Amino acid sequence: MSSSTDQRRNVAVRPRNGGAAAVNGFIQNVSSPRPSLNDSLVGDVQAFLIDEDQLHTFDDLTKVNPVTPATVLKCLQARYSLNVFYTHAGCTLVALNPFQPIPDLYSVDVMREYHYATQPQEFKPHIFIVAEEAYRNVRGQLEPVNQSLVVSGESGAGKTWTSRCLMKYYATVAASSPAVSSQDTVERIERRVLDSNPLMEAFGNACTLRNNNSSRFGKYIQLQFDRDQLLVGASVQTYLLEKTRVACQPASERNFHIFYQMMNGATDEQRNDWKMPRSQCFTWLPNSEKQIEEDSFHETVEAMVHLGINTERQRQIFRVLAGILQLGNVSFCPSTNESQPCDLDERSEDFSQRAAELLGIPAEKLRTCLRVRTLQAGKQSVLKPCSQAECGVRRDCLAKVIYGRLFEWLVTFINSCICADTSKWCNFIGVLDVYGFECFQINNLEQLCINYANEKLQQHFVAHYLRAQQEEYVSEGLEWSFVKYQDNQSCLDLLEGSPISVFSLLNEESRLNRASDSKMLRVRLEKELGGNGNISWDKFSKVPHFTVTHYAGKVGYQIEGMVEKNKDPVPPELTGLLQKSDNLLLHEIFSGKETEIPNNKELSKVTVVSKFKNSLESLMKLLLTTAPHYTRCIKPNSDCRPLTFKRKEVVLQLEACGIVETIHISAAGFPIRIPFKSFLQRYGLIAKCSTSGHLDADPDPNSAGVLQPEVEKLLGAVLPHHVSRHDHRSLVHCGRTKVFLTQPMLDLLEDHRKRILSKCAFTIQCSWRRYQQRTRLACRRAATLIQAAVRSWLVRKQIQRWNRAAAVIQDTWKKWRALLKALAEAELDDAKDLAEEDLPALNPVVRQRGSVQLSSFQEPVPVCGWPMGLALASAPSITVSLTATGFQKMISMMTSLNLPSRRGEYKVKTNQYKQGIASIRAQPRGSVKLHYQRSPLLYADMQPDLKSDVTGFNEILLEKTL
């Protein structure tokens, strides 16, 4: 073991009590190690490692006793062998890469299980626990409300996959309401946030020696939440894309994924449009025969569609990428005359022609810009042919600037699609996914910047957790013995310190208007920084280089080409040519940035190192304003073989990221620290403390002295009385201005608070429901009275209308009856007509009861009586008269009348239904006349005719002819 490991062996930790460790005396710093203590520690380690069957049950490494690299390593190996890949290490989560798909480990059901759990910490360790803890902090509005999920580790440790799982988790549990009205919004936000991942991975990730899906850029994804903690948008910030990979791929590595996706997934029609026949090979696509999971062209195109990139824009993007590949096949031949540009062979002429057509620029101008450079001599421009090497550099520079600007445009477009308006979101959870620590056989400026970023993240962890927490314990009056840890501040001073550092010397060399000299730069580095113990040189190496001792190990950097990469020059004639491109996308990308020739002062501001350093500093400032959650990804083996655990490689990573020190501090410390004022504001209702007069005061020592008794009173009400004072101090400690809590104590406080809030909510609900019920009853009674009044008013109005209508009907009926009576009297014969006829006098008895007198006739004549009138015979010599004084009397008489005859029999029958009717009016003389006391026209309602059978009570006949 190293010296730092020997120092860590001098630390002894006792088992935690109920998930928390005691503070007083739990960590002892032994200044002079004694053999008995070392022997005891070795014995404890051996005793712990003997019971290997129980090692996999330690889901939190703080439960390991004693905590040493050997015990931690053995525990992780035992869990890894049983396909358990996540383990808690105090405030951090250790994630081991299985290098194979694990079914149902990241399903939607598992996400919801952790999301809806009352205590997710009681579940098995998982990346979803870290995600849910950050999400609940946002919901609880605990300061700082904004959260950051820092995923770190070496290249190939699984950082990209972990970040992808975190984004999918929030897109699932924090999705908007699935109502029909908001379905389009849900589709636009969650789907687009998730689809931004495969698109950026296709353009920014590549297959390297250590990882098939290595991120060649850093990104900080800011997931935006509204006041209801629903996901409403996201934004992406990127850092240092490795553009040099477009034109220069290390041995046994590949270019960016998007180029191989185009080669493997394009249709014949697309290939013809891109001028990429299947038989053509490309210089910038090495190892194209290697097939990996990320070579999914269909998934990338589908993500473009969901993000709103239409078919024509996709065509423009792919034509630009195809033009870059054709540009890589262009090669230059040295010119026989130095005053003439380099020559192109026949194949390169064809490749340059294709590249020019795909990029939408004239082919001849493209060849001229690649082989001739323009020098400014005052106000005049001088053309100078380039050497063969310079032509290759300009070709590579053109490809890099096109790809870099295309990537920037893509990120800007994604942000425009998924970023919400500032008025719609109030909090965020950031997911940081940067390139892991890298160490290759040949390392240059890219690896230096990548490892510098990892040093900054490690320093953030050290400053935020290892150092700041322990210093705060001492300042707050806790009894604490410092745990020693590896601080990388000296390495950061070497790289970015002031006034002299590696970056400052590199920028100074880049500002000089001359060709760089790697040997001279090495001499300056050795002269200026030779006193720093983190930098060294191999004096026997012929290649100029320097070696930096990083927190994760030593890395040697090659100086050759580092200054040129730091300058990252773009010839203005190339940019001007692209501004005039017929490709609308290229024209849009380059027209926004004017071509300028930077002077010496401006050149120092645009170096790669200075831009990356500034962007990284802004990221660190953002992280300091949020509550960080650390996930340490560990790579079990360097060969990416599934379920293979190499102890030596793992222990180096554990020591580099300070896992053992983290476990020590987490086991003995208090991860939650809340000021008195915030503590009483949130938990004051538990003890019903009247602290309104003190809560407005500033948390200075005077006000803290007033609030401290209230805090202790509250804690006394929460903690059980049978718990001893020593156990109290292991769960919670009151400092001078803050309350220090363990996770079990925080859970206990939250449980009490939830119960009280539930009771208050129940009381409010009861009162509200009682009020609602009384209001409903009063409204119902009022409605009943109103309805009764309205209905009575309506009935009265209806009756009045009926009365008025009845009166009108009666008046009309009376007028109609009077009219009919007048008409009937005018129609019937008068009494004068009857007096002129010589009619036989009727017997008074017969007149009273009704009589029928018949003249002599040779044949029987039927006499038919109608209910309201009379039908008589048709013989002209026969007169029949019928007189009746009562209607019922007449009917009964006529139905029973049977008159004798000398020659036959006269029949009397009713003619109510069957007999035909044929007369309207009496004939003048010699006809049969009907004499009735009342006019029969009062009851007539229709005109009888000769053909139809007329029946009915209301039809009155004056005359019937048979």
Buried (B, 14 or more C-beta within 10 A) or exposed (E): EEEBBEBBBBBBBBEBBEBBBBBEEBBEEBEEEEEEBBEEBBEBBEEBBEEEEEBBEBBBBBBBBBBBBBBBBBBBBBBBEEEBBBBBBBBBBBBBBBBEEEEEBBEEEBBEBBBEBEEBBEBEBBBBBBBBBBBBBBBEEBEEBBBBBBBBBBBBBBBBBBBBBBBBBBBBBBEBEEEEEBEEEBEBBBBBBBBBBBBBBBBBBBBBBBBBBBBBBBBBBBBBBBEEBBBBBBBBBBBBBBBBBBBBBBEEBBBBBBBBBBBEBBEEEBBEBBBBEEEBEBBBBBBBEEEEEBBBBEBBBBBBEBBEBEEEBBBBBBBBBBBBBBBBBBBBEEBEEEEEBBBBEEEBBBBBBBBBBBBBBBBEBBBBBBBBBBEEEEEEEEEEBBBBEBBBBBBBBBBBBBBBBBBBBBBEBBBEBBBBEEEEBBBBBBBBBBBBBBBBEEBBBBBBBBBBBBBBBBBBBBBBBBBEBBEBBEEBEBBBBBBBBBBBEEBBBBBBBEEBBBBBBBBEBBEEEEEBBBEEBBEBBBEBBEEBEBBBBEEEEEEBBBBBBBBBBEBBBBBBBBBBBBBBBBBBBBBBBBBBBEBEBBBEBBEEEEBEEEEEEEBEEBBBBBBBBEBBEEBEEBBEEBBBBBBBBBBBBBEBEEBEBBBEBBBBBBBBBBBBBBBBBBBBBBBBBBBBBBBBEBBBBBBEBEBEEBBEBEBEEEBBEEBBEBBEEBBEEBBEEEEEEEBBBBBBBBBBBBBBBBBBBBBBBBEBBEEBEEEEEEEEEEEEEEEEEEEEEEEEEEEEEEEEEEEEEEEEEEEEEEEEEEEEEEEEEEEEEEEBBEEBEEBBBEEEEEEEEEEEEEEEEEBEBBBBBBEEBEEBBBBBBBBBBBBBBBBEEBBBBBBBEEEEEBBEBBEEBEEEBEEEEBBBBBBBEEBBBBBEEBEEEEBBBBEBEEBBBBBBEEEBEEEEEBEEEEBBBBBBBE
